[in-house]
Amino acid sequence: MYRPATLNATFCFMVLTSHVLSLEAAGADYQRDVKGVFSERCFACHGALKQEADLRLDTVQLMLDGGSSGPVIVPGNAQESLLVTRISAAEESERMPPEGHPLTAQQIASVVRWINRGAVHPVDEVPEQSPTAHWAFQKPLRGKVPEGKGIPPHPIDAILDTLRNREDLRTVVEAERSLLLRRLYLDIIGLPPTREQLHVFLADQSANAWERAVDELLDSPQYGERWGRHWMDVWRYTDWYGLGTQVRNSQKHIWHWRDWIVESLNDDKGYDQMVLEMLAGDEIAPADPDILRATGYLVRNYYLFNRTTWLDQTIEHTSKAFLGLTINCSKCHDHKYDPITQHDYYRFRAIFEPYQVRLDTVPGELNLENDGLPRVFDAHPDTPTYLHVRGNEKDPDDSRVIAPGPPEVLRKSPFSVEVVKLPYQVHSPQFRDFVLDDHLRNTESLIGELEKKRTVLERQFAALKGHRQVDLAGPLFLEDSFDSPQPKQWIQGEGNWKYGNGLLHQSLSGASRKQFISVHDHPRDFVATLRFRLLGGDKWKSVGLIFDVAGGREKTVYMSGVSGASKLQVSHSSNGKSTYPAAGRVSRPVATGEWYELRVAVKDKLVNIAINSEEILAYQFSIKRENGKIGFIAFDAQVEFDSIKVSVLGEHQSLYEPGGDKPLSQETSPMQLDHLRHQIVAETAKLAMLKSAFVAGRNEADPAIDSQSSLVQELVRKAAVATREHARAVSEAAVTEAILKVALAKEEKAKDAATKSLGLAREALVKAMVAVKNPGTDYYRFVASIKALEGPAETSKSQKKAYSEFSTGRRTALAKWLISKDNPLTARVAVNHIWARHFGQPLVDPMVDFGRRTPLPRQHMLLDWLAVEMLENQWSMKHMHRVMVTSSAYRLSCSARGHSIDLLTDPNNELYWRRTSTRMESQVVRDSLLSLADALDGKMGGPSVSPKNAAGRRRSLYFTHSRDNRSSFLSMFDDADILRCYRRQESIVPHQALAMANSKLSLEMARILAGQLHNEIYKGAATTGALDVEFVEAAFESVLSRLPSAAETTACQQAMLQVKQLNAGRQDASLKAASAVVHSLFNHNDFVTIR
């Protein structure tokens, strides 16, 4: 039933009256109960930012002035006030505010009561400040630093001291020097100082000892690794992840960007230059791979399934990381709090609209799966940007194309777009010099391998024609014709062995092994030949060779005549447990009474096995090789052995791989040799093709050369001819291969298939020969880059389309706008991040919102002084570190003992009268454990390493860090969230203590460090009790960078005594006691806390 809105409002008002009366005694505070509600729920549409219906609610006078519907309050009469009517309306279409939950009954009652009491308000009430006048939107200015008697000389201390004095705040004392050094080390390089470094610092009483320590750490390469991880948090570093090999987020080899971050920080590259390179490295230095790595910042945002999601992430986190603004809040409508319109959002999107991701080859590697440079480029410079109505990408307003640009409120700094013309090696990356070099090197290498293979095969073929065995052997290791026992060569095992008629007989059947084992270890790479005849057996009838016999482990190659399942088998055993891999088994007849010559050639883990000169099997062991003995065995077999010969494998002898070409018989070897020769011819033709195709393509791509000139056309013709010549050579090789397969086919079905393939190969050859006479103008095209898929349905052909010769220059304009000295936010945001990581809390919080919801900070002068200091010092981050950590504020103690009044005055330490203690980040916890034990692998850079490798000791920075692959240990200690991590969370939860107490890493590093200190302190002393105190002090200094208290020393001594008593009689009792102390210190709160 239709009900007029006025009737609804009247009814609601009557219902509220009883509630109002019940609150009468409580009274209504305008600033708290009315204006506070309006500020939170109404000012976004009826304040300084926006005035829907020409109405403002930020002062009572403005409410009385009203809007397009007149005054909205009638003092003394809430029932007649339009404001009450609208906030209490039952119909959603009438009720205000229109979005979110309605005001609560208590909030409405407070408004009603306030109006009925006359709408009392302060006489000096002023309207909201203009949004554009917000402090963060004004250019930072370096205020005059206080000077004079009693004022600290350091600018940071002078500013903070002045603010503290106004609040009657007293600073705490400076921290102990030992803890200060630990704080500095962990802050600057993320690793604790060694005892030696601690002692050197404590012994240095010079006036500039602290400054010297600061400079040494900033010059350390570990500085870049430590602060690289900080900025990787802010810039959302993640390795690629997806499904199988399909990349869905980020890109493979994104570690190149990580290395660029570390190197840039160590080189003290200006923050402004880093921003410029990350956003527009492909435009400012399009042919410089070192700078192109920086664009990994944008590569990281890649998302396969939805382009809008990809760009939304780019917009949100670019604005948060560099501007400290939540521009993302204006995607669907104008920003609720900041003067950023929905139109501004899509202007920002237009900057990124053209960009895409691609993977370029790098010198020395043609396979992009193995390595490549992920980078960005403008793939779609002409793609228009439209505003999405209510943020719905399926409802674009295509009536107007939106031009790129920053939010209008920040247009004080220039934004100028200039199109960038790219060098041809950039839009045609296949014509970079190294691409041809790598192709030629790979082809020449393959030709070399084929030539070696041909040499071996020719030798084998010559041997076959002379009816003699191919000799794989080098120097002789042992040889026995079994004329008589050779105790210096063999250890005879179980069995019924007899020599006679130049043979060695074994006549005992049964399921046990009979064996002869060599006295000496055999060569690592060898060839062994065993000639024997199987005479009988109960069931298995197995005879063969064993090698790598050592410590209960061995490898075996044997022939088994078991009925219905005779075979050749490779196996390996360890401590009585045997493994029989399927890939090491070949079914074949093994008859009694027939002579067999089993030849086993071994090169590292590769084994080639021949029977009666016929190559049967190639097998690759997955387990490691052993230095051990060799021998021959009979298992449930009556057998006669004629001879055995073991030699070192020939130095240049190569074996064939599993699935590779076998050395063949006299019948087929000529065919194999013919095929090899044709392969060499084809690869040689490929060299000529590569060279001519590269020259032709480069001349066609170079805009400085007329592609229609007779010179270029002749180069194209030559490239086309070389391409057809190569195709003919490949076809000829394919025919010889098909002929070989026909000869090899044993079964009729296989022979028919091979014959059919031969016919097709010959047809292809005819076509290739015709093409040589009519080469046309098409020629071989190099591929040295591939565009990332723009959706799951995109084809590989689309991925390889030619790249644009121009880049829009939009991202360069954005970067230059960001780093302009007129931009009020970029430097402020940067120094806020640096400050927060040195002082434990930021000057501006939240760190990603410098908008109007964040009031002027108490330390505004300090923030601006730091911002200008950075701007005027070439945006040097090392300079800012030095400025911050040399202040007295940085060196204050964390203890607030004796400062109870100061705690009440400034409980959140906003004026930094003490140091805020922090917890180690996850990476620092792990790296410190390794570093203390001197077990940290200092190798820098390179591909990400698997966090699942428990034995890995690289810095945690180099672990793969993605949604699906991350370190479980690091995850327990508040690791970086790959989606957003502008500030690490700090938690104290039980599983962290469990990890430190029980993890293999903690236990192992404690044992190693304890062993080092034990050797240093006790030095092999027979009794250790008198030295325990010295050990405890050394352990405390190593782990916590301080000496123990008397109580701690006593407790450790008692614990060590107990451990020694529990291990009485053991040689390592003292070491176990030492390990217990170190392990307990790893679990000390002072270890994971930076004080």
N, C-alpha and C positions, 0 to 999 in steps of 0.2 A: 504494500500500500504506500502511495506517495505521501511523504511528510515534509512540509516546508522546512528548510534549514533553520529558520528563526524559531519555529516551534521546538525543534530538536534542541537548539541552544538554550531556550528557556527552560525546557525540562531538565537538561543537564545541569543548568545553573541551580535549579531547585534542589536537585539531588546533592549537589556539592555544598549547599548552604549548611546542612547539618554538620558536614565535615569541617567547614570553616569555623563554625561555632565551637567545635570541640578543640580547635587549635587557637582559639582567641587568646587564651592565656599565654600561649607561647610567643606571640608577637611575630612580626615578619621583618627581616632585615633586607632592605632594598639591595644593597651591594651583593650580599651573599645569596639570598633566596630568590631574587627576581633578576637582577642584572647578570648574576652568574649563570642562571639558566638561559637567559637570552643570548649571552655571549657564546655559550656552548652550542645552542640549538638554532638560533635565529640570525645572528650577525652575518653568517655567510651569505644570506640573501637580502638582509635588511640592515646592512652596516656600511662601513666605508668602502668595502670591496665591491658590493653590488647593492642596488636599491630596486628590488622587485616592487612593482606598483608604486614607484617613487617614494617608498616608505623606508625610513630608518628607525631603528629601535635602540640605538646606542646611547641616547640621552632621553630624559623625560620630555624636554622641550621639543625634541624631534618627534616624539610620539604625539604630543599635543598639536604640533604643526600638521602631522598626518601625511597621507599620501594621496593617491588618486581617489580614494574613497573617504577622504576627510580624516579628522582626528580618530585615533584608535583607542584612546582612553578618555573616560569622563571621571575625573577625580571625585571620589565619594560615592560613585554609582557604578559598580562593576557590571550590574546587569545590563546597563545601557552601553557598555564599552565593547566596541567591535573586536578588540583584541581578545577579550574573554570569549566572545561568541565563536571566534575562529579556532582558538586553541582547545575549546571544549566541544566542538562539533562532533556529532556521531558519524556523519557521512565522511568517508575518506576524501571525497572530492572537495569538501569544504574545510576540512580540518588542516590546521597548521601546527607544526611544520609538515610539509607534504611528504617528506621522506623520513625513513626511520620510524622508531616507535613513537607513539603519541606521548605528550608530556604526562607524567604520573599525576594521579589525583592529588597527591600532596603538593606537587609543583604548581598545579593549577590553583589549588586552594591558597597557596602563598601569594600568587598574583592577585587573586580576588580580594584577599584580606588587605593587601597593600593598597589596591585602588580604593576600596571602601574606606580606608583610613586617610584618604586624601592624596594618595600617590606622593608621599613625602620623599624628597630627594635632596642631595647636596646642592647648595646654591651655586657652587663653583664647578659643577659637572661639565666636563668637556667631551666632545665627540671623539670617536676613534680616530687615530692618526691615519693619514692617507697611506694606503698600502705601499705606494711607491716610496714612502719616506721611511720604511722599515730599515732598521740599522744595518742589516746584512746586505741591503741593496745599495748601500752607499760605499764609495771607494774608501778603502782603509787609509787612515792617515797616521803618521808616526807622531804621537803626542810627545810633549816635552817630558823627558824622564826626570823625576824629582832629583834634585841635587842639594847638597848642603851637609852640615855637620850631623853625624850620626846616621846618615843615609848610606846604605851599602853602595859600593861602586858599580856592581854588576847591574845592568838595566833591569833584568828580570827581578832581582832581589829588591831593587829600588822601587819598582812599581808595586810588587806584592807587599813590601813592607809598609808602604804608604796606605794601602787598603787595609792591612791588618791593624795598623795604628788607629784607624777610624773605628774599628770594632773592638779595640782593646784586646787584641789577640796576641799571645806570646808564642813565638816559635819554639819548637823543641830543640834539643841540642843536636849537633852533628852526629851521624852514625859512626860506629867504630870503623877505623880505617880498613880492617880486614873485611868487614861486611860491605863497606863501600866498594872495595875492589871487586868483590863477588857480584854485587849489583851491576857495576859497570860492565864487567865481562859478559854477564848474562844478557844485559840490555843491548850491547853493541855487537857481540859475535855469537851469542846464544850458547856459549860453552863456559863452564866455570874455570877459574884460574887454577893452575897447578900449584903444588906447595912451593916449588922453586920460584914461580912468578909471584906468589904471595910474599915470600921472604924477601925477594928483591925489592918489592914495593914498600914493604914495612921498614926495610933498612934505609930507604931513600928519604931523608928528612929535608931535602931541598925544597925551596919555595914553589918550584914548578913541577914537583913529582906527579901531581894529579894530572896536570895538563899533558905531561909527557906520556902518561899511561893512556890518556884519551886518544892522543895522536897515533900511538902505536896500534891501538885497536882499530881505529878508523882506517888505517893503512893495511890492515890484515885482510886477506881475501875472504876470510870467514865473515867479515862485516856484510859483504854482498849477499852471502847465503842467509844470514840471520834476517836482514831487512828485506831481502828478496821474498822470504816467506810472509812477512808482514804485508807487503804490497800485493803478493799473490792472493792473500785473503781479501783485500779490498777490491782487487780487480777480478776476483772470482775464478782463479785458475782451476781448471779441471782437465785431466786427460780424457781422451775420447771414450765414449761408451755407446753401446748399441746392442744388436742381436747378431751373434756370429761375427761375420766380417762386415756387416752393414753398419756404417757409422750413422748414429742418430743424433748425437750431441758432441760438440767440440770437433776435433779432427785428430787423426793420427799424426804422430811426430810433433805435437804441440809443445813438446819439451824445448824446442828451439826458442820459443818465446820465453820460457822460464830461464834459459841460459842468457838470453838478452837482458832480462831484468837484473840478474846477478852481476853480469859484466858491466852494465850501465851504472849500477850503484857503486861498484868498486872503482870505476873510472870517474866517479863523481859527475856524471852527466847531469846537466841541469834538469830539474823536475819539468820545466817548461818544454825542453827538448824531448824528454821522454813522452810527455803527453802528445806532442806533435807527431812523433814517430809512431806511437801506438795507434793514433786515429788516422794518420795519413802518410805513413811511411812509403806506401806504394805510389804516392803522388809527389812527395818531395824528393825521394831518392829511388825511383822506380827500378833501377838496375843494380842496386846495392843489396845483396842478400843479407848482410849483417843488419841493416836497418829494416829490411822487409820482415825479419823475424818479429819485430815489435808489433806488427799488425795481428799477431796471435791474440791480442786483446779483443779484437773484433771477431776473429776466427772462433774463439771460444764460445760465442753466442750462437753458433750454428745449430739449427734444429731442423731435422729432416722433414717433419710432417706438417708444419704450419709456418708459413712465412710471417704472418702477423705476430704469432707468438715469439718468433725469433726477433723481430724488430721491436716488439714491446719490451723484451728483456734488454735489448741494446739501449733503448731510450731510457728505461728506468734506471739502469745501473750506470750509464754514462753520466746522467744528471746527478745521481746520488754520490758517485765516486769523485767527481771533479767539481760539482757545484754545490753539493749538499742540499739539493732540492728534490722534492717528490713530484716531479713533472708527471710521473705516471698517474697521479691522482686526477689528471685532467683529460684522460683518454675518452671518457664517456660524457663528460660535462665540464664546465669551467671548474677550476680548482675551488674547493670549499673555503680555503683560508688564504691562499696566496693569489696575487694578481697574475695568474697564469690561465689563459683561456683554453678551451678545447681546440680552437684554431692554432694556438701556440704549440700544442702537442703535435699536431699533424705537420706544422712547419718544421718541427724538430725531426719528425719521421722522414720528411722529404730529404733531409740531409743524408740519411742512410738508405733511402729507397733503392738507389742503383747498385749498392754493393753486394758482392757475392764472395764466395770462398773458392780457392783452387789450391791444388797441390803441385808444386814444381819440383822437377828433379834437382838433385844437388850433385856437385862434382864427385865422380868416383862411384856413383850408384844410379843405375838406370831403373831399377825396380822400385816403384813407389811404395810397395808394401814394406820394403826394408828400410827406406829412409826417403825423406822428401821435405820440402819447405812449405808448410801450410801458411797461406797468406791471403790477403783480400785484394779485390780489384773491382772496378765498376763495370759490371757485366751488362747492366740495363740502364744506360744513361738517359734513355727517353721514356722510361716508365713514369707515368704521372702519379701524383699522390692526391688522394681524395679524403675528405673528412668522413669518418664512419659515423653514421647517425647513431647516437647513444652507444658508441663504441662497437657496434655490430659490423664486422667486416663484410657481412653479406648484404649490408645496406649502405653502400657508399653514396655520398652526395657527389655525383659526377658532373654536376652543373658548373663546378669551378675547380680548376687545378690549383693546388696549394703550392706556393713557392717555398723553397727551403729557407730556414732562418732560426735564430734563437728566440726565446720569449721576448715579447716587446718590452717588458719591464726592465730587461737587461740590455737593451740595444744601445747603451751609452758607449760601449766599445764597438769598434767597427766589425762588420761582417760583410766581406766582399768575396764573391765567388768568381774564380777565373779557371776556365777549362784548361786542362793539362794535356799537351800532346806528348804521347809516350814514344820512347825509342823503339825501333822495330824489334829489338831483342826482347822487349818486354811484352808487347802484344803478340809476338811470335817467338816464344821462349825456346822453341826447338832450334833456333839459330844462334844460341849462345855458343861460344867457341868450345867449351868443354863437352857439349853434347856430342859433337862429331868425334872428339878425342875419345870419349868413353865408348862410343859405338865401335870405333876402330880398334881400340884396345881389347874389347870383349871379343870381337870377331877374330883378331889376330891370335888371341889366347886360345880360342876354340880351334883355329887352324893348327896351332902348335900341338894341342892335345891330339888332334886327329893325325897329325904327322907322326907323333910318338906311337900312337896306336897302330898306324900303318907299318912302321918299322918293326914292331913286335910281331904283327901278323905276317909280314913278309918272311921274317925269320922262322916263324912257326910253319908257314907254308913250305918253305925250303926244306925244313926238317921232315915234314910229312911226305914230300916228294922223294926224299932219300930214305923213306921207311925207317926213320929213327925217331925216338922220343924227343919231344921238345924239352930242352934243358932250361929249367927255371932257376937252377942252383948256382950259388956262389961257393964260398969256402965250405969244405966238408966239416960237419960236427961229429957224426959217428956213422959207422957202416958195419954191418954184421951179416955174413952169409951163413951163419949158424953151423959152421963146420965143427966148432968146439966151444965150450963155455968161455965167456969173457967177463970174469968177475970185476974187472976194472971199469967195465962199461955198464953192467947191469946189476940190479938188485932183484933176485928171483923171489916171486911171491908164491901164494898158494897155487896148487895144481900138480898134476902128474906130468912133469916135463922130462923129455928124453931127447938127446942128440943122436942122429944116425942118418947116413946116406946124404949128408949135406943139408939136412932139414932139422927143424926143431919141432918135436911132436908134443901136443897136449891132448891127453886121452881121457880126461875126467869130465863127465857130464854133471848136470845138477845146477840148481839156481844159486850159484855163487860165482864170484869173479876170480879168474886166474889171470895173473899179470906179471909182466917184466917192466921194471921202472929204471930209468937211467940213473947213474950215480951223480951226474952233473946236471945243472940247469941248462936247458936248451936255449938257442938264440931266440930273441923276441920275435923276429920275422924269419920264417923258415919254410922249407919245403921238405916233406917227409913222404917216402914211398915204402909201402908195406906189401909184400907179395905173399899170398897164402892160398890154401885150399881147404874148404870146409868139408869135413868128413862125416859129421853127424852131430847129434845132440838130442835131448829129450823134447824141448819145445822151442826155446828162444833162438838158439844157434846164432849168437851174436859175436862178431869179431871186429876189432877196430883199433884205432889209435887214441891214446889219451895224452893231453899236454896241459901246461900250466898247473901241474900237480904241486900244490903247496898248501899247507895248513888246513887240510880237510876240504880244499876246493880243487876243482879240476874241470876240464872241458874234454868232450869226447866226440869222435866221429867214428861211427860203426855201421856195419852192414848186418842185417838180421834176416835169417832164413826162416822165420816163424811161418808156419803153414797158413796160407790165405792172406797174409799181411806182410810179406817180405818187403824190405825197405832199406834205404840209406837214411841215417838219422844223425843230426847234430844235437848234443845235449850238454848241459852243464850242471854241476853238482856243488853243493856247499853243506858240509857237515852231515853227509848222508842223505840229504834231500835233493832229488834230481828234478830238473826241468827239461821238458821235451817240446820245444817250440814248434808250432805247425809250419812256420816258414823254413825250418831246418829239416824238413822231412820230404823225401821223394820216394814214392812207391816204385819198386822195380824188382825183377826176379833175382833171387840169390839161391843158386843151385849147389847141391853137394857134389863133390867130386870135380868141380871146375876151378881152374886157377884164376884168381883175381889179383889185380895190381891196384891197390888203393893209394891214390896220391892226394895229399893234403898240403895246400900252400896257404900260409897265414901271413898277413901283413896288417899289423895293428889289430883291429877288431874284424877285419874282413877275411873270410875263408873261402877258398876255391877248392872244390873236390872233384876229382876225376876218377873214373873206374875204367881200367884197361884203355887208357889214353883218351877216353871220351869225357869231355867236361859235363858233369851232371848237375852241380849245384854251386851257387854263390850265396853265402850267408854272412850277415853282419851281426856280431854279438852286441847286445845292449848293455852287458855288464863289463866291468873293467877287466883288463888283462892282468895276469900275475907273472912274476918271475918264478919259474918252477921247472919241474922235471917232465920228461916225455917217456912214453912207453907204449906197449901194445897189450891188448886184453882178449880174453875169451870168456864169454858168459854163457854157461850151459852149451858149450860147443866143443866138439872134438875137431882139432884143426892141425894142419901142418903149415909151418912158417918157412918160407924159402929164403927171404932176405928182408932187410930193412936198411934204409939209407936216410939220413937226416943232414941237410945242408942249410947254411945261411941262404935266405932268399936273395937272389941277384939284386944288386944295388939299384939297378934301373928297371927292374922287373915290375910291371904293373899287373894287377889282378882285375878281373871284371866284377862289376857291382851286381848285386841282386837285381834281376830284371834287365841287365845289360847284355850286350852281345857276347856270346861265348866264343872262345877259340874253337873253330869248327873242324870238321873232317876234311879229308883230302878232296872229297867231292864238292863240298860247299865253300871251302876256304877261298877258292878263286872268286866266287861270287861275292863273298864278304869283302875281299880285298878290292874288287871292282867297285863295290858300293862305297867303301871308304875313299877311294880315289875320286869318285864323283862328288862325294860330300866336300872334299877339299877344294875341288874345282868350283863348286857352288859357293862356298864361303869366300873363296878368292874373288869370285865375281861380285859377291856382296860388298867387298871392300871397294871395288871400283864404283859400284852403284851408290854406296854411301857418300863417297867423295863427290861424285858428280851431282847427286841429288841435293847435297848440302849447299854446294856453290850455286846451283840454279835457284833453289828455294830462297836463299839469302838475297840474291840479286832481285828476285821478284818481290820480296817483302820489304826491301829497303826503299823508303819513299824518295830517297835522294837519287834513285836510279830509275830511268824510264823502263818500265817492265815490258814495253812493246818494242824496244830497240832491237836491232838485228843481233847485237851481242847477247842480250838476254835470251832471245828466241833460240839462238844456237846452243846456249847452255841448257835450255829446256829440252831441246831435241836430243842432246847428248845424254842427259839424265834419263830421258824416256828410253833411249836405246839401251843404256846400262841396266835399267830396271827390267827390260824384256830379256836381256841376256842373262841376268840373274835368275829370272823366272824359268828360262829354258834350262839352266844348269840345275836348278832345284827339281824340275820335272824329270830330268835325266837321272838324277840321284834317286828320285822316287821310283822310277822304273827298275833300277838295279836293286833297290830294297824289296820291291814286289817280287822280282825274280828269285831273290834269296828266300823269301817267305814261302814261295811255292815249293822250292827244294826242301825246305825244312818241314813242311807240313807232312805229317805221318798219316793222320786219319783222312778218310775220303771227304768228310764234311769240311774239315779245315782246308784241305787242298782245293776244294771247289771255291771256297770263299777267297782264298789267296789268289786263285786264277782269275776270279772276277775283279779283284782289286788290281791285278796286273793289267787287265784290259782297260780299266778306267785310267790307270796311270799312263798308259800308252796314248790314250785319246787326249789326255791333258798335255802330253808332250807334243803331239801334233799341233795343238792349238798354240802352245808356247812358241813353237818354231815359226808358225805363220805370223805371230805377233812380232817377232823379231824383224820380219821384213816390212811390217807396217806398225811401227812403234807408237804413233800418235804423239800426244803431248803430256799424257799423264805419267807421273813418275813417283817414286817412293817418297812418302811423307813421314817425316820424323814426328814422334810424339814425345814431348818432354814436359807435359803438364796436363792435368785433368781437372775439370771443374767439379766441385762437389754437387751431388744430386740435389736438385731443387724440389724434389718430391719422390716418393717411392716409385712412381710410374715413369719417371724420366728415363729415356734410353741412353745407352752408352754412346750412341752416335751423337745425340744432342749434347752430351757432356764434352765432346771434342770439337764443338763449333769454334770457329775463329774468334779470338778476343777483340774487343774494341780497340781502336788506335788512340782513343782519347779516354781520359778520366774526367769526371765532372768538376773536380776541384772543390766540391762541397765540404768534404771532410777536412780538407786543408783549411778552408775558411772557418769551420767550426773550431779546429784546434787553435788557430791563430786568435780567434775571438776569445777562447778560453784562457789563453796565456797572455792576453793583452794586459798591460798594467792598469787599464781602465776597468777591467773586469773585477767587481768587488768581492767575488766569492772564491775563485780558484786558489789563491795563495792562503786565504783564511782556512779553507777546508784542508789543505795539505799540512799546514803547521799544526792544525788541531789533531790530525792523525799522528803526527810525529810526537807531539806533546803527550798525548794519551798513552803512548807506548813507553814513554820514559817516566811519566809521573803517575801512572796507574789509573788515571781518569782524565777525560777530555776537558777542555775549556768550554766547549759547547756540546751539549748533550740534549737530544740524540745527534750523533755525528753525521747523520744523513739528512737532517732537516734544519737548515738555517732559515727556514721560512718564518711566517708571522706567528706561528704557534710557539716559537722559541723566543722568549723575551731577551732583551739586551743582557748579556752575561755580566756578572759582577766584575770579571777580569777583562772587560771589553778593551781597555787600553792596552793590556798585555797582549791580547790576541792580535790587535792591529799592529802593535809594535813588532811582533814576530812576523806577521805577514809582510810588512814593508821591509823588514830586515832580510827576508828571503828574496823578495823582489830585487832589492838593491845589491844582492850578492849572487847574481847570476843563477838564482833559484837553486843554489847549492844545498843539497841535503846534508852533506858532511859538515858544512858550516853551521847549519841549524842544530845538528847533534852537538857540535862543539859548544855552541852558545848555551844550549839547555843544560848539558851535563856539567859544565864548569860553574853553574850558578850554585849559590849556597842552598837554594830551595831544593835542588836535586839531591844534595848531600845530607839532608835532614834525616834524623832517626824516624823509624816507624812507631816507636813507643810513645804513647801519650800519658805515661805515668807522671802524676803531679800536675796534670793539665785538665782537671775535671771541669773547671769553669770554661776553658776554651772549647772543650767538647760540647758543652751546652750552647755556647755562642755560635759555633760553626761545626755542627755534628757531621756534615758531609765533606768537610775539609775543602770547601770551595776556594779558600784563600791559601791553601797549601802551606799551612803552618806546621805540618808534619808530612812525612812521606807515607803514601798509601802503599801498603804491602800488596803484592800481587802473587798469583800462582803461576808457576811455569806453564807455558803452553805445551801441548802434547809432544811436539817435535823436540823441544828443549829438554823435556824429561828423558826421552830415549837417547838423544845425542849426548847429554851430560853423563849418563851411565856409561856409554861407550868411551867417551873422552876421558873420564876419570880412570878407566882401566887401560888407557892408551891403546884402545882397540878400534878407534874410529877410523874408517877408511877416508883419507883426505882427498880422494879423487874428486875433481870438480867437473860438472857438466855431463852432457851425454844423455842417451835415451833413459827414460824412466825405468826404474828397477822394480821388480815385483815385491810387494810387501809380504808376500807369503813365503819368501825365502828366509827362513829363520836364521840361516848362517850369514846373511847379508849384513854388512857393517858400514854401508854408505850413510851419509847424513840423511835424515828423514825427509828433507826437502826433495830428494831425488826419488822417493817412493812414488809409484803410480797412485794417483789421487783422483778417483772418479766415483760415480754413484755405485758402481758394481764392483769396484776393486779398490779397497783401501785397507790400511793396516788396522787389525783388530785392537792391537795394543794402543795405538794412537787414538783410536775412537773412544777409548775409555777416559781419556784426559782432555775432553772438550776440543776435539779436532775441528779444523775449519769446515764449515758447512759450504758445500760447493755452490749452493744456490745464492747465498748471501752471507757475508761474514765481515761486516765493517768493524766489528768489535767482538773478540772472542768472549764466549760465555765462561764464567768461572764457577765450577761446581765442586763440591766435596761429597762424594758418594762412596758407599762401601766397596764397590768393585774396583775402585782405584787403589785402595789399600790392599785388596786381594792381589791385584796385578803386581804391585811393587813387592809384595811378600812372596808370591808364588811363581811369578813368570820366570821362564828359563833365562831371559835376558838379565833380569835383576840378580838372580842367583849366580849366573856365570860371571857377570862383571864384578860382583862382590868377591867371588873366589879369586879372580885374576888380580884385582887391586890388593886384596889381602895378601896374596902371594908376593907381590912386588914389595909391599911395605914390610912384610915378614922378613924377606931376604935382606932388606936394607937395615932393619932395626936389630934383628936377632943375630944375623950373620953366623948362623950355625951354632949358636951357643947351646951348651948341653942343658942348662936350666934357663928357663925363660921368664920365671916369675918377676925377677927384678927389672926386666925390660918391658913388662906389660904396660906400665904407665907411659913410657915413651911411645909405645905402639899406639895406645889410645889417643895420645895427643896428635900423633902423625895422622891417624885415621880421621879425627875431627877436622884437622886442617885441610886434609885432602878433600873430604866430602862436603863439609860445611863452611870451610874457610875461616874457622875460628878455633880457639882452644876450648877444651871442655871445662865446665865448672868442677869444683871439688866433688860435688855430689855425683855428677855424671862420670867422673873418673872412677870413683868408688864403685858405682853400679856396673861399669864396664869391667872392672877388675873382677868383681864377684861373678859376673856372667862368664868371663873367660875361664875362671877357676872351675866353675860348674861344668863347662863344656869339656875341659881337659879331664876332669874326673870321669865324665861319661865315656870318654874315649881313652881311658887309661890303658896303657900297653900298646897303643898304636903310635907309629912313628909320626903320623901327621896330626896328632892331638893338638899341638900348639897352633898349627895352621888352621885347623877347624875352628878353634876358639877365635883366631884372628878374623876368619871369614864371617863368623857370627856377629862380631862387632861391626864390621863394615856393612853387612847386610842390614843390621838394625839401623845404621845411620842412613842408608838409602831409604828406609821407611820412616825416618824422622820428618816431622812437619817442616823443620827448617831446611830440609833438602829441596822440597817442591815449592817452597815459599821464597820469593825474592823480597828481601827486607831492605 
